[in-house]
Amino acid sequence: MSYDSILVPTDGSEHATRATEHALSLASTFGADVHALGVVDIARLAGPFDAGGIDQGFIDRFREEAENDIKHVENQWSQPDRYHGEVREGPPSAEILNYVAEEDIDLVAMGTHGRTGIERFVLGSVTEHVLRASPVPVLATRAVEDEPPTLPYRKVMVPTDGSECADGAVDHALSIADATGATVHVVYVVDTNVYAVAPGVETPSDYIEHLEVDGEAVVEDVAEQARTADVEVETAVVEGRPSAGITSYADENDVDVVVMGTHGRSGLERFLLGSTTERVIRGSDLPVIAVPQPDVDE
């Protein structure tokens, strides 16, 4: 697995700038082309008025600002022959997804928040739409007050529940680790609350042990894949709410990026990885690469 083309939708916000840093690092590592996309949302600019009644000069001003945003991405990229920039008009999430399909994009890197008001589209809500509908992985990140991100990555975390979608995330995590020389941390979370017989009643210890054994088998399977690929690996089985268990492990082990599937096994067998992924993205300062279910048609 490799990334040959990486898309950075940008609105010039600090969060989009942070996503650009991750995108350019990965592009340099994989030798990928970088695509920068600015979108002028005419309908949002119009507000309650008819979009057709907006003065063209008004639209041109926002197009110029969008051009400046994508130019900023180009200025940070050291390989101009592998750069593509474009400004489009329309609904941002739709234009981003259209661009992904038209340009055969392999990875999208976006901020989880953006500038608000009529100056820009609200990147946060756009990111959520793209995450749910993208046929390719989406790296979602935010700008925080802490130190700049560790690039290239040194520690890549992949939570797994043994589902097909989680296996797809494993493939991406191993490829990134192999290309960057990072260690892969494979984590399985036993959500004991799911198995409680009644509110406030703890799950029987022997059943927890059964779940932990199951988890050990899942992480060991991934560890064996890592060893075969000559990637350094560490494994862990932890207890707790999945999203909290993932973010806690990432914080305690100084993880640089989390790679996880957007869907998972549901019902009593496993926690629902999809909703967990959204919670991790919303609650963590770490970048999260959300990998869609194989052959997703949404």
Secondary structure as UniProt FT lines:
FT   STRAND          5..9
FT   HELIX           14..30
FT   STRAND          33..40
FT   HELIX           42..46
FT   TURN            47..48
FT   HELIX           51..53
FT   HELIX           56..76
FT   HELIX           80..82
FT   STRAND          83..89
FT   HELIX           92..102
FT   TURN            103..104
FT   STRAND          107..111
FT   TURN            118..119
FT   HELIX           123..133
FT   STRAND          138..141
FT   STRAND          155..159
FT   HELIX           164..180
FT   STRAND          183..190
FT   HELIX           192..195
FT   TURN            199..200
FT   HELIX           205..228
FT   TURN            229..230
FT   STRAND          233..239
FT   HELIX           242..252
FT   TURN            253..254
FT   STRAND          257..261
FT   TURN            267..268
FT   HELIX           273..283
FT   STRAND          288..291
FT   TURN            294..295
//
